[in-house]
Amino acid sequence: MMSPTSPLAAPPAAHGLARAGVTLLAGALFGFGLSLSTMIQPQVVLGFLRFSDWGLMLVMGGAVLVTLLAYQLAPRLMKRPVFDAHFHAHASAWNRETAWGAALFGVGWGLCGVCPGPAIAGLGVGNMDLLWALAGIAAGALAQGWSRQH
């Protein structure tokens, strides 16, 4: 039996609103972290990709470590996630499309120093030049969607 304070005991509309609020908060925290680490500046990212700025290696390594710990420890420490009935596993498939997508993403990242998260966070601080990078990201996503249909 669920307790009355359990998020899953709330009406579906309230559950969806709480989940949306937590998602918005997590996105804002992520954007703040990207901004604080200067990952929203393409020239800093390009310096990292040229192995001349090691600061972002520490940021990315720290993020990978925290994510690894969370994915390993959360299912052991919690009976279930806060906003779902159970933990889910996401099996990844490595195939030709994944390889091409990863290569295309890497080339785009290397050419302009921008990936989706930092591009959106950079817009938040007024770097409107990032709209060009976001347009390219959107075009790539659209092309991938079209290729999946055919």
C-alpha positions in Angstrom: 0.0 0.0 0.0 1.3 3.4 -0.9 1.6 6.2 1.6 -0.5 9.3 1.1 2.7 11.3 0.6 4.0 9.0 -2.1 4.2 10.8 -5.5 2.4 7.8 -7.1 -0.5 8.2 -4.7 -1.3 11.6 -6.1 -3.8 12.2 -8.9 -2.3 11.6 -12.4 -2.4 15.4 -13.2 -0.5 16.3 -10.0 2.0 13.5 -10.7 2.6 14.8 -14.2 3.0 18.4 -12.9 5.5 17.3 -10.2 7.5 15.2 -12.7 7.6 18.2 -15.1 8.8 20.5 -12.3 11.6 18.1 -11.3 12.6 17.8 -15.0 12.7 21.6 -15.3 14.7 21.9 -12.2 17.2 19.2 -13.4 17.5 20.9 -16.7 18.1 24.3 -15.1 20.8 22.7 -12.8 22.4 21.0 -15.8 22.4 24.3 -17.8 23.9 26.1 -14.8 26.7 23.5 -14.5 27.4 23.8 -18.2 27.6 27.6 -17.9 29.8 27.5 -14.7 32.2 25.0 -16.4 32.4 27.3 -19.5 31.2 24.5 -21.7 28.8 27.0 -23.3 31.8 28.7 -25.0 32.6 27.0 -28.2 36.2 28.2 -28.1 36.7 26.5 -24.7 35.2 23.3 -26.1 37.5 23.4 -29.2 40.5 24.0 -26.9 39.5 20.8 -25.0 39.1 18.9 -28.3 42.6 20.1 -29.3 44.0 18.9 -25.9 45.0 22.4 -24.9 42.3 22.8 -22.2 42.2 20.0 -19.6 39.6 21.7 -17.4 36.7 20.2 -19.3 38.2 16.8 -19.0 37.8 17.1 -15.3 34.2 18.3 -15.7 33.3 15.5 -18.0 35.1 12.9 -15.9 33.3 14.2 -12.8 30.0 14.0 -14.6 30.6 10.4 -15.8 31.7 9.4 -12.3 28.5 10.9 -10.6 26.3 9.3 -13.3 28.0 5.9 -12.9 27.6 6.0 -9.1 23.9 7.1 -9.4 23.0 4.3 -11.9 24.8 1.7 -9.7 23.7 2.8 -6.3 20.1 4.2 -6.8 18.5 0.8 -7.5 20.3 -0.7 -4.5 19.4 2.1 -2.1 15.8 2.8 -3.2 12.9 0.4 -3.6 11.7 2.3 -6.6 12.4 5.6 -8.3 10.5 8.7 -7.0 8.4 9.2 -10.1 8.0 5.6 -11.5 6.9 2.2 -10.4 10.3 0.5 -11.1 13.8 1.1 -12.4 14.2 0.5 -16.2 17.2 -0.9 -18.1 18.0 0.6 -21.5 19.8 -1.8 -23.7 21.8 -0.1 -26.4 22.3 -1.5 -29.8 25.5 -0.9 -31.7 24.8 -0.9 -35.4 25.7 0.9 -38.6 23.2 3.8 -37.9 24.7 4.3 -34.4 28.2 4.4 -35.8 27.2 6.9 -38.5 25.3 9.1 -36.0 28.2 9.1 -33.6 30.7 10.0 -36.4 28.4 12.8 -37.7 27.9 14.2 -34.1 31.7 14.1 -33.5 32.5 15.9 -36.7 29.9 18.6 -36.0 31.1 18.9 -32.4 34.7 19.2 -33.7 33.9 21.8 -36.3 31.9 24.2 -34.2 32.6 23.2 -30.6 28.9 22.9 -29.7 26.6 20.0 -28.7 22.9 20.4 -27.8 23.0 20.9 -24.1 25.6 23.7 -24.1 24.0 25.3 -27.2 20.7 25.7 -25.4 22.4 26.9 -22.2 24.5 29.3 -24.2 21.3 30.8 -25.6 20.3 31.5 -22.0 23.3 33.8 -21.6 22.6 35.6 -24.9 24.9 33.9 -27.3 22.6 34.0 -30.3 25.3 32.7 -32.7 24.5 29.3 -31.2 21.1 29.4 -33.1 23.2 28.3 -36.2 24.5 25.2 -34.4 21.0 24.4 -33.1 19.7 24.7 -36.6 22.3 22.1 -37.8 21.5 19.8 -34.8 17.7 20.1 -35.7 18.4 19.4 -39.4 20.5 16.3 -38.4 17.7 15.0 -36.1 15.1 15.6 -38.9 17.3 13.8 -41.4 17.7 10.9 -39.0 13.9 10.7 -38.5 13.3 10.7 -42.2 15.9 8.0 -42.8 14.1 5.8 -40.2 10.8 6.1 -42.0 12.3 4.9 -45.3 
